[in-house]
Structure formats: structure tokens, C-alpha cells
Amino acid sequence: MRGGQRAAGAPVRQFTNCRILRGGTLLREDLWVRGGRILDPEKLFFEERRMADEQQDCGGCILAPGFIDVQMNGGFGVDFSKATEDVGSGIALVARRILSHGVTSFCPTMVTSPPEIYHKVLPQIPVKSGGPHGAGVLGVHLEGPFISREKRGAHPEAYLRSFEDNAFHDVLATYGALDNVRIVTLAPELNRSHEVIQALTAQGICVSLGHSVADLGAAEVAVQNGATFITHLFNAMLPFHHRDPGIVGLLTSDRLPPGHCIFYGMIADGIHTNPAALRIAHRAHPRGLVLVTDAVPALGLGNGRHTLGQQEVEVDGLIAYVAGTKTLCGSIAPMDVCIRHFLQATVCS
């Protein structure tokens, strides 16, 4: 009630000269907002006898909900997998800069790292609401180290781990406290992974399948145990095969729990995923598609050598490689660029 009272006393802002998506069509309408809530202007006028306290001319632009990026390793020189004394200031810088790309909330993502890095960094990235100061922090996405060696991609092999006899205790020993964690990417073929999936989901943490050589059967068992997401579909997993489509087969599997929707991330930067693959996934399971940037700390910095956790990254044009190799290691495309590329590739609504 107190929150409602505060909203009622907040100033009313009217966005004019804007286009709003309604019923699949862009319409020219004004939008009225108070205390973060969209208002019915007729009720505001006839019941409260109120007019707008502030007006903002949108210049004919589209007014839309902010974007959410659930996989972002850093940007603008900030590496979320680096242990510094003031991780928060780096998070704040990225949060502020990505507002200009339409992102209003995100999951800072840590790549495979030694345990001491997790123990130092994770407590410094609390969940935080967004606002004019920057995008909100939804919780940390831990990508690794419990992933496949064969499909590790840009993750350093020396720090990869498996689940031993104590399974979930191994997870806690590696990461430390999970209070600030929202997503964990793991390979479902690892022994005892089902125990870990159940334990993580019991704590409200989303389990994502990725960096994996799992067949479809193992992936289906993981979903039956609580996994709900796939990390960057097609990348760092077995390629689709007609006799065993692997993790990709989850998009059309008939062995998922009733009413269960599997969600999957895709990097639509024009490098990681061919436009035809974007179209295949979108047409097969549009409801579950989630665009991610998988942005690396080199985002916004241009060509040269940068870091990604424990490794060096080399940016050449539109592509980021593990230095000295041709292994892709994330993207340097911001979210608005990915969305434009996805729209062009799929001709979606």
C-alpha cells in the first residue's frame, strides 16, 4: 500500500509524438507514466482531474520496453571476470553505457575462473534496480567451470571442473555464496549433474545447458530435473544431426514436462550464427527465443588486445578471438545491433 501511495504522489509524465507497439502494430499515441507505472489517461483526467506534470517529445521515435541481456561478460574495458578491489564501479560504468543501446537490465556474466576469483567477485555484484543512473543488475550468470572440455570454446581448460562425489558441495566450494547468482551454465552430461540441477533450481537459480557434448536424451533428463534455458544455441554444442539432434533437439522435444517452455539464447551479431540458423530456430520455437550479446570487455573499444577473464582476446574488425587462435570468444556487438540483424535475418514481426 505504501508503494502505491508513493506512486500516486509522484509526478505524471506524458510522452508525446511517439510510436507504441499495440496488438502487433506501431501506433502513434501518447504514453502517460507515474512512478514507473503506465496510466490510463481517461481515468487520470476524469477521476483524478490531473494533467501531466512533465511532457517529453519523443520526436517520432518508438517507445518500447527496455531490452534485457542475460549474457554479458563485460564491456567498455570492464571485465566482469577480473577480481579488483572495486568491482562495483566497473559494473556501474557498463550499466550506464548500455542504456544508450536500449538495455535496461542485465546479468553480468563470469566465464570459467579459479575459485578464488569467484569468491572475491561474486559478493561485489548484488542485485540492483535500474534507473537513470544505469541498467539494473538482475543477478550474475556463471558460465562454467562445470562444462565440457571438448566444447569449452574460449574457456581456459586449466580451470574446468567436474562434479565429484559431493556434487553440490563442489559447486559451493567453487563459487562460494550463491546469493547474487541468477543463472548457472553447465554441461548436463557431467556425472551427477542432475543432483546439482535440482539443488540450484531449489534455490531459485536458473540452470542453463551449454558448452556441452550432451545428446538429446541427456538434455531432456536435465530439463526434467529443472533446467529451463540453453546457452547460445548452436554455439559450443554438438551440431544438429538427424539421428540425434543433441541439445538443439530440445526446441521440438515431446519429452519435456507438460506445459514446460524451454528458453534459449542466441547471439545474432552476424558472426556467431548464420542467418539461416536464426530462421530455423525462430520458426521452430519462437516463444523460447532470447537474444543475448555475449559481449566481451572489448565492446566499444575497437581493434587490439583485451582480456576475457584469464585469457587475452584479440579484436579484428567485427570479430573477437582468443589471442593467437581463430576461436571465437564472445561478441562486440551491442544489443540494438543484434536486434536489427535478427529482424533483417528473420523478417519477424
C-alpha beads as a LAMMPS data file, in Angstrom:
LAMMPS data file: protein, C-alpha beads

349 atoms
348 bonds

1 atom types
1 bond types

-500.0 500.0 xlo xhi
-500.0 500.0 ylo yhi
-500.0 500.0 zlo zhi

Masses

1 110.0

Atoms # bond

1 1 1 0.000 0.000 0.000
2 1 1 2.772 2.425 0.902
3 1 1 4.345 1.824 -2.541
4 1 1 1.002 2.644 -4.172
5 1 1 0.703 5.821 -2.113
6 1 1 4.173 6.905 -3.187
7 1 1 3.307 6.256 -6.839
8 1 1 0.062 8.248 -6.502
9 1 1 2.026 11.241 -5.257
10 1 1 4.693 11.018 -7.939
11 1 1 4.707 13.431 -10.891
12 1 1 2.874 12.380 -14.057
13 1 1 4.999 12.311 -17.206
14 1 1 3.445 12.420 -20.668
15 1 1 5.476 11.093 -23.588
16 1 1 4.254 12.772 -26.790
17 1 1 4.948 12.303 -30.502
18 1 1 5.887 8.641 -30.041
19 1 1 5.030 5.308 -31.632
20 1 1 3.845 2.481 -29.350
21 1 1 3.509 -1.216 -30.153
22 1 1 -0.063 -2.335 -29.591
23 1 1 -1.611 -5.524 -30.983
24 1 1 1.337 -6.132 -33.292
25 1 1 1.099 -2.660 -34.872
26 1 1 3.018 0.548 -34.244
27 1 1 0.520 3.286 -33.385
28 1 1 1.066 6.987 -32.805
29 1 1 -0.131 7.551 -29.256
30 1 1 0.912 9.439 -26.163
31 1 1 2.042 7.462 -23.126
32 1 1 1.354 8.537 -19.557
33 1 1 3.554 7.282 -16.712
34 1 1 3.637 7.848 -12.960
35 1 1 6.027 6.216 -10.506
36 1 1 7.116 3.693 -13.118
37 1 1 3.546 2.638 -13.962
38 1 1 1.708 3.228 -17.242
39 1 1 -1.566 5.096 -16.710
40 1 1 -4.961 5.181 -18.402
41 1 1 -5.201 8.898 -19.365
42 1 1 -9.022 8.870 -19.272
43 1 1 -9.073 7.703 -15.638
44 1 1 -6.341 10.192 -14.786
45 1 1 -8.348 13.076 -16.232
46 1 1 -11.910 12.161 -15.263
47 1 1 -11.289 10.511 -11.876
48 1 1 -8.279 12.453 -10.580
49 1 1 -8.702 15.645 -12.590
50 1 1 -4.967 15.521 -13.283
51 1 1 -2.911 16.680 -16.217
52 1 1 0.715 15.861 -16.930
53 1 1 3.306 17.474 -14.694
54 1 1 6.002 16.948 -17.326
55 1 1 5.975 16.406 -21.068
56 1 1 8.651 14.820 -23.224
57 1 1 8.632 14.978 -27.032
58 1 1 9.914 11.655 -28.436
59 1 1 10.456 13.066 -31.919
60 1 1 8.515 10.277 -33.623
61 1 1 10.659 7.513 -32.142
62 1 1 9.397 4.122 -30.968
63 1 1 8.758 3.980 -27.226
64 1 1 9.259 0.381 -26.114
65 1 1 10.154 -1.731 -23.081
66 1 1 13.874 -1.892 -22.357
67 1 1 15.981 -4.812 -23.519
68 1 1 17.249 -7.498 -21.124
69 1 1 20.690 -9.033 -21.713
70 1 1 21.165 -12.249 -19.731
71 1 1 24.698 -12.937 -21.002
72 1 1 27.217 -10.123 -20.962
73 1 1 30.854 -10.714 -19.988
74 1 1 31.781 -7.051 -19.786
75 1 1 32.229 -4.032 -21.987
76 1 1 33.973 -0.695 -22.429
77 1 1 37.147 -2.097 -20.875
78 1 1 35.419 -3.639 -17.855
79 1 1 35.941 -7.409 -17.399
80 1 1 33.418 -8.985 -15.019
81 1 1 35.726 -11.984 -14.512
82 1 1 38.571 -9.853 -13.160
83 1 1 38.987 -9.589 -9.396
84 1 1 39.556 -5.950 -8.492
85 1 1 39.106 -4.093 -5.226
86 1 1 36.134 -2.174 -6.638
87 1 1 34.147 -4.434 -8.956
88 1 1 31.069 -2.289 -8.340
89 1 1 32.449 0.744 -10.145
90 1 1 33.042 -1.337 -13.281
91 1 1 29.516 -2.762 -13.117
92 1 1 28.155 0.781 -12.734
93 1 1 30.116 2.026 -15.764
94 1 1 28.795 -0.748 -18.008
95 1 1 25.269 -0.320 -16.633
96 1 1 25.383 3.357 -17.534
97 1 1 26.836 2.859 -21.027
98 1 1 24.414 0.132 -22.169
99 1 1 21.400 2.388 -21.557
100 1 1 22.214 4.105 -24.854
101 1 1 21.772 0.724 -26.575
102 1 1 18.324 0.225 -25.029
103 1 1 19.375 -2.280 -22.351
104 1 1 17.671 -1.552 -19.039
105 1 1 18.651 -4.716 -17.126
106 1 1 21.343 -7.382 -17.488
107 1 1 23.116 -10.358 -15.962
108 1 1 26.857 -9.712 -15.555
109 1 1 28.452 -12.947 -16.755
110 1 1 31.594 -14.594 -15.437
111 1 1 33.481 -17.068 -17.602
112 1 1 35.400 -20.079 -16.222
113 1 1 37.743 -18.835 -13.490
114 1 1 39.695 -20.137 -10.475
115 1 1 37.643 -20.447 -7.241
116 1 1 39.403 -17.501 -5.615
117 1 1 38.137 -15.213 -8.384
118 1 1 34.507 -16.223 -7.785
119 1 1 34.926 -15.832 -4.029
120 1 1 36.214 -12.299 -4.444
121 1 1 33.994 -11.048 -7.279
122 1 1 30.552 -12.508 -6.566
123 1 1 29.937 -10.724 -3.233
124 1 1 30.633 -7.414 -5.020
125 1 1 27.812 -7.776 -7.597
126 1 1 24.495 -7.503 -5.738
127 1 1 21.120 -7.373 -7.446
128 1 1 20.293 -3.732 -8.118
129 1 1 17.371 -1.832 -9.590
130 1 1 17.892 0.203 -12.732
131 1 1 17.132 3.871 -13.345
132 1 1 18.601 6.984 -14.959
133 1 1 21.924 6.030 -13.353
134 1 1 22.148 2.782 -15.359
135 1 1 20.652 -0.596 -16.191
136 1 1 19.525 -2.849 -13.379
137 1 1 21.555 -5.892 -12.307
138 1 1 19.338 -8.999 -12.297
139 1 1 21.958 -11.322 -10.825
140 1 1 25.171 -12.926 -12.024
141 1 1 25.328 -15.506 -14.824
142 1 1 28.047 -18.083 -14.078
143 1 1 29.136 -19.680 -17.356
144 1 1 31.374 -22.562 -16.288
145 1 1 33.593 -24.063 -14.972
146 1 1 31.359 -27.192 -14.970
147 1 1 31.393 -27.593 -18.746
148 1 1 32.724 -29.924 -21.448
149 1 1 36.408 -29.879 -22.334
150 1 1 35.577 -30.687 -25.953
151 1 1 33.187 -27.727 -26.239
152 1 1 34.881 -25.308 -23.871
153 1 1 35.281 -22.649 -26.587
154 1 1 37.090 -19.667 -25.103
155 1 1 37.034 -21.050 -21.548
156 1 1 40.531 -21.888 -20.193
157 1 1 40.930 -25.662 -19.896
158 1 1 43.091 -25.452 -16.772
159 1 1 40.160 -24.229 -14.656
160 1 1 37.415 -26.566 -15.880
161 1 1 35.862 -28.769 -13.204
162 1 1 33.564 -31.775 -12.903
163 1 1 31.142 -32.850 -10.178
164 1 1 32.710 -35.249 -7.689
165 1 1 31.041 -37.369 -5.005
166 1 1 29.789 -34.342 -3.089
167 1 1 28.350 -32.713 -6.246
168 1 1 26.582 -29.597 -4.920
169 1 1 29.213 -29.120 -2.219
170 1 1 31.756 -28.917 -5.052
171 1 1 29.666 -26.140 -6.569
172 1 1 29.590 -24.207 -3.301
173 1 1 33.311 -24.727 -2.769
174 1 1 33.992 -23.363 -6.254
175 1 1 31.655 -20.366 -6.265
176 1 1 31.224 -19.539 -2.589
177 1 1 27.896 -17.938 -1.621
178 1 1 25.234 -18.033 -4.349
179 1 1 23.175 -15.103 -3.026
180 1 1 23.907 -12.894 -6.056
181 1 1 23.687 -15.663 -8.691
182 1 1 20.753 -15.878 -11.119
183 1 1 21.918 -18.284 -13.877
184 1 1 24.428 -21.150 -13.988
185 1 1 25.505 -22.674 -17.311
186 1 1 26.650 -26.300 -17.067
187 1 1 27.096 -29.377 -19.260
188 1 1 24.328 -31.895 -18.464
189 1 1 26.420 -34.936 -19.463
190 1 1 28.715 -34.429 -16.463
191 1 1 28.314 -37.137 -13.854
192 1 1 25.901 -36.187 -11.004
193 1 1 24.729 -33.083 -12.870
194 1 1 21.098 -33.980 -12.095
195 1 1 21.798 -33.511 -8.363
196 1 1 23.299 -30.092 -8.994
197 1 1 20.436 -29.002 -11.271
198 1 1 17.890 -29.955 -8.624
199 1 1 19.819 -28.172 -5.867
200 1 1 20.317 -24.975 -7.886
201 1 1 16.705 -24.749 -9.035
202 1 1 15.549 -25.346 -5.445
203 1 1 17.361 -22.098 -4.605
204 1 1 15.606 -20.238 -7.439
205 1 1 18.648 -20.251 -9.732
206 1 1 18.061 -20.804 -13.448
207 1 1 20.095 -23.705 -14.865
208 1 1 21.176 -23.317 -18.483
209 1 1 22.625 -26.069 -20.664
210 1 1 25.676 -25.198 -22.715
211 1 1 29.307 -25.827 -23.638
212 1 1 28.282 -29.442 -23.904
213 1 1 28.510 -32.668 -25.917
214 1 1 25.208 -33.949 -24.484
215 1 1 22.889 -35.987 -26.673
216 1 1 19.168 -35.219 -26.732
217 1 1 18.380 -37.835 -24.087
218 1 1 20.762 -36.287 -21.549
219 1 1 19.421 -32.829 -22.335
220 1 1 15.824 -33.997 -21.818
221 1 1 16.723 -35.540 -18.443
222 1 1 18.317 -32.223 -17.431
223 1 1 15.121 -30.363 -18.280
224 1 1 13.064 -32.943 -16.384
225 1 1 15.291 -32.178 -13.381
226 1 1 14.700 -28.439 -13.643
227 1 1 16.898 -26.890 -16.360
228 1 1 14.995 -24.207 -18.287
229 1 1 17.480 -22.484 -20.600
230 1 1 20.064 -23.160 -23.327
231 1 1 23.220 -21.032 -23.531
232 1 1 23.880 -19.530 -27.002
233 1 1 22.096 -22.142 -29.125
234 1 1 24.251 -23.810 -31.842
235 1 1 27.470 -22.403 -30.373
236 1 1 29.681 -24.669 -28.182
237 1 1 27.477 -27.757 -28.530
238 1 1 27.197 -30.761 -30.829
239 1 1 25.878 -29.756 -34.258
240 1 1 22.380 -30.845 -35.220
241 1 1 22.250 -34.430 -36.535
242 1 1 19.079 -36.043 -37.834
243 1 1 19.514 -39.223 -35.747
244 1 1 20.382 -37.379 -32.546
245 1 1 19.867 -33.603 -32.673
246 1 1 21.567 -33.065 -29.290
247 1 1 20.645 -30.048 -27.173
248 1 1 19.222 -28.334 -30.270
249 1 1 16.506 -31.001 -30.299
250 1 1 15.012 -29.578 -27.096
251 1 1 13.306 -26.906 -29.233
252 1 1 10.854 -29.511 -30.564
253 1 1 11.178 -32.319 -27.993
254 1 1 7.995 -34.116 -26.902
255 1 1 9.600 -35.369 -23.692
256 1 1 9.570 -32.158 -21.705
257 1 1 7.337 -31.733 -18.654
258 1 1 3.729 -30.811 -19.593
259 1 1 3.327 -27.102 -20.259
260 1 1 7.086 -26.577 -19.983
261 1 1 8.702 -23.986 -22.250
262 1 1 12.439 -24.284 -22.894
263 1 1 14.104 -20.922 -23.496
264 1 1 17.314 -20.474 -25.458
265 1 1 19.806 -17.678 -26.008
266 1 1 21.071 -16.731 -29.457
267 1 1 23.881 -14.385 -30.477
268 1 1 22.547 -12.521 -33.507
269 1 1 25.675 -10.471 -34.162
270 1 1 26.139 -11.646 -37.752
271 1 1 29.234 -13.657 -36.744
272 1 1 28.225 -16.410 -34.313
273 1 1 25.076 -17.639 -36.038
274 1 1 24.259 -17.824 -39.749
275 1 1 21.009 -16.049 -40.721
276 1 1 19.592 -19.398 -41.876
277 1 1 20.220 -20.853 -38.398
278 1 1 18.476 -17.860 -36.826
279 1 1 15.483 -18.500 -39.064
280 1 1 15.405 -22.237 -38.281
281 1 1 15.365 -21.640 -34.513
282 1 1 12.860 -18.794 -34.682
283 1 1 10.430 -20.730 -36.859
284 1 1 10.782 -23.911 -34.804
285 1 1 10.261 -22.311 -31.373
286 1 1 9.701 -18.527 -31.449
287 1 1 8.289 -18.359 -27.918
288 1 1 11.534 -19.528 -26.336
289 1 1 13.993 -17.309 -28.197
290 1 1 16.057 -14.853 -26.127
291 1 1 18.590 -12.610 -27.840
292 1 1 21.873 -12.165 -25.945
293 1 1 25.011 -10.222 -26.824
294 1 1 27.624 -12.415 -25.105
295 1 1 29.536 -9.132 -25.142
296 1 1 33.184 -9.169 -24.100
297 1 1 35.133 -6.401 -22.320
298 1 1 36.329 -5.184 -25.735
299 1 1 32.806 -3.981 -26.580
300 1 1 33.102 -0.335 -27.608
301 1 1 36.922 -0.303 -27.710
302 1 1 37.853 -1.256 -31.283
303 1 1 40.707 -3.398 -32.625
304 1 1 43.541 -4.607 -30.423
305 1 1 44.279 -6.902 -27.488
306 1 1 41.976 -7.055 -24.488
307 1 1 41.095 -9.561 -21.742
308 1 1 38.337 -12.045 -21.021
309 1 1 38.889 -13.464 -17.572
310 1 1 42.155 -15.383 -17.544
311 1 1 42.775 -15.085 -21.293
312 1 1 43.792 -12.481 -23.833
313 1 1 41.363 -11.547 -26.587
314 1 1 42.198 -10.082 -29.968
315 1 1 39.609 -7.972 -31.798
316 1 1 39.857 -7.780 -35.557
317 1 1 37.057 -5.833 -37.199
318 1 1 33.741 -7.305 -36.074
319 1 1 35.234 -10.462 -34.553
320 1 1 36.796 -11.256 -31.171
321 1 1 39.156 -14.269 -30.980
322 1 1 41.155 -15.884 -28.215
323 1 1 44.530 -14.277 -28.902
324 1 1 46.691 -16.347 -31.254
325 1 1 43.794 -18.587 -32.350
326 1 1 40.672 -18.486 -34.512
327 1 1 38.417 -19.451 -31.572
328 1 1 35.503 -17.046 -31.164
329 1 1 35.233 -15.645 -27.640
330 1 1 32.063 -13.617 -27.442
331 1 1 30.730 -10.654 -29.335
332 1 1 31.498 -6.966 -29.696
333 1 1 28.014 -6.095 -30.985
334 1 1 25.654 -4.211 -28.631
335 1 1 22.073 -5.398 -28.175
336 1 1 20.419 -2.919 -30.549
337 1 1 22.728 -4.070 -33.366
338 1 1 21.861 -7.718 -32.629
339 1 1 18.147 -6.948 -32.724
340 1 1 18.418 -5.132 -36.054
341 1 1 20.380 -8.039 -37.526
342 1 1 17.848 -10.534 -36.195
343 1 1 14.958 -8.551 -37.678
344 1 1 16.694 -8.432 -41.058
345 1 1 17.530 -12.149 -40.980
346 1 1 14.146 -13.472 -39.881
347 1 1 11.724 -10.770 -41.103
348 1 1 9.917 -11.289 -37.785
349 1 1 7.068 -9.040 -36.604

Bonds

1 1 1 2
2 1 2 3
3 1 3 4
4 1 4 5
5 1 5 6
6 1 6 7
7 1 7 8
8 1 8 9
9 1 9 10
10 1 10 11
11 1 11 12
12 1 12 13
13 1 13 14
14 1 14 15
15 1 15 16
16 1 16 17
17 1 17 18
18 1 18 19
19 1 19 20
20 1 20 21
21 1 21 22
22 1 22 23
23 1 23 24
24 1 24 25
25 1 25 26
26 1 26 27
27 1 27 28
28 1 28 29
29 1 29 30
30 1 30 31
31 1 31 32
32 1 32 33
33 1 33 34
34 1 34 35
35 1 35 36
36 1 36 37
37 1 37 38
38 1 38 39
39 1 39 40
40 1 40 41
41 1 41 42
42 1 42 43
43 1 43 44
44 1 44 45
45 1 45 46
46 1 46 47
47 1 47 48
48 1 48 49
49 1 49 50
50 1 50 51
51 1 51 52
52 1 52 53
53 1 53 54
54 1 54 55
55 1 55 56
56 1 56 57
57 1 57 58
58 1 58 59
59 1 59 60
60 1 60 61
61 1 61 62
62 1 62 63
63 1 63 64
64 1 64 65
65 1 65 66
66 1 66 67
67 1 67 68
68 1 68 69
69 1 69 70
70 1 70 71
71 1 71 72
72 1 72 73
73 1 73 74
74 1 74 75
75 1 75 76
76 1 76 77
77 1 77 78
78 1 78 79
79 1 79 80
80 1 80 81
81 1 81 82
82 1 82 83
83 1 83 84
84 1 84 85
85 1 85 86
86 1 86 87
87 1 87 88
88 1 88 89
89 1 89 90
90 1 90 91
91 1 91 92
92 1 92 93
93 1 93 94
94 1 94 95
95 1 95 96
96 1 96 97
97 1 97 98
98 1 98 99
99 1 99 100
100 1 100 101
101 1 101 102
102 1 102 103
103 1 103 104
104 1 104 105
105 1 105 106
106 1 106 107
107 1 107 108
108 1 108 109
109 1 109 110
110 1 110 111
111 1 111 112
112 1 112 113
113 1 113 114
114 1 114 115
115 1 115 116
116 1 116 117
117 1 117 118
118 1 118 119
119 1 119 120
120 1 120 121
121 1 121 122
122 1 122 123
123 1 123 124
124 1 124 125
125 1 125 126
126 1 126 127
127 1 127 128
128 1 128 129
129 1 129 130
130 1 130 131
131 1 131 132
132 1 132 133
133 1 133 134
134 1 134 135
135 1 135 136
136 1 136 137
137 1 137 138
138 1 138 139
139 1 139 140
140 1 140 141
141 1 141 142
142 1 142 143
143 1 143 144
144 1 144 145
145 1 145 146
146 1 146 147
147 1 147 148
148 1 148 149
149 1 149 150
150 1 150 151
151 1 151 152
152 1 152 153
153 1 153 154
154 1 154 155
155 1 155 156
156 1 156 157
157 1 157 158
158 1 158 159
159 1 159 160
160 1 160 161
161 1 161 162
162 1 162 163
163 1 163 164
164 1 164 165
165 1 165 166
166 1 166 167
167 1 167 168
168 1 168 169
169 1 169 170
170 1 170 171
171 1 171 172
172 1 172 173
173 1 173 174
174 1 174 175
175 1 175 176
176 1 176 177
177 1 177 178
178 1 178 179
179 1 179 180
180 1 180 181
181 1 181 182
182 1 182 183
183 1 183 184
184 1 184 185
185 1 185 186
186 1 186 187
187 1 187 188
188 1 188 189
189 1 189 190
190 1 190 191
191 1 191 192
192 1 192 193
193 1 193 194
194 1 194 195
195 1 195 196
196 1 196 197
197 1 197 198
198 1 198 199
199 1 199 200
200 1 200 201
201 1 201 202
202 1 202 203
203 1 203 204
204 1 204 205
205 1 205 206
206 1 206 207
207 1 207 208
208 1 208 209
209 1 209 210
210 1 210 211
211 1 211 212
212 1 212 213
213 1 213 214
214 1 214 215
215 1 215 216
216 1 216 217
217 1 217 218
218 1 218 219
219 1 219 220
220 1 220 221
221 1 221 222
222 1 222 223
223 1 223 224
224 1 224 225
225 1 225 226
226 1 226 227
227 1 227 228
228 1 228 229
229 1 229 230
230 1 230 231
231 1 231 232
232 1 232 233
233 1 233 234
234 1 234 235
235 1 235 236
236 1 236 237
237 1 237 238
238 1 238 239
239 1 239 240
240 1 240 241
241 1 241 242
242 1 242 243
243 1 243 244
244 1 244 245
245 1 245 246
246 1 246 247
247 1 247 248
248 1 248 249
249 1 249 250
250 1 250 251
251 1 251 252
252 1 252 253
253 1 253 254
254 1 254 255
255 1 255 256
256 1 256 257
257 1 257 258
258 1 258 259
259 1 259 260
260 1 260 261
261 1 261 262
262 1 262 263
263 1 263 264
264 1 264 265
265 1 265 266
266 1 266 267
267 1 267 268
268 1 268 269
269 1 269 270
270 1 270 271
271 1 271 272
272 1 272 273
273 1 273 274
274 1 274 275
275 1 275 276
276 1 276 277
277 1 277 278
278 1 278 279
279 1 279 280
280 1 280 281
281 1 281 282
282 1 282 283
283 1 283 284
284 1 284 285
285 1 285 286
286 1 286 287
287 1 287 288
288 1 288 289
289 1 289 290
290 1 290 291
291 1 291 292
292 1 292 293
293 1 293 294
294 1 294 295
295 1 295 296
296 1 296 297
297 1 297 298
298 1 298 299
299 1 299 300
300 1 300 301
301 1 301 302
302 1 302 303
303 1 303 304
304 1 304 305
305 1 305 306
306 1 306 307
307 1 307 308
308 1 308 309
309 1 309 310
310 1 310 311
311 1 311 312
312 1 312 313
313 1 313 314
314 1 314 315
315 1 315 316
316 1 316 317
317 1 317 318
318 1 318 319
319 1 319 320
320 1 320 321
321 1 321 322
322 1 322 323
323 1 323 324
324 1 324 325
325 1 325 326
326 1 326 327
327 1 327 328
328 1 328 329
329 1 329 330
330 1 330 331
331 1 331 332
332 1 332 333
333 1 333 334
334 1 334 335
335 1 335 336
336 1 336 337
337 1 337 338
338 1 338 339
339 1 339 340
340 1 340 341
341 1 341 342
342 1 342 343
343 1 343 344
344 1 344 345
345 1 345 346
346 1 346 347
347 1 347 348
348 1 348 349
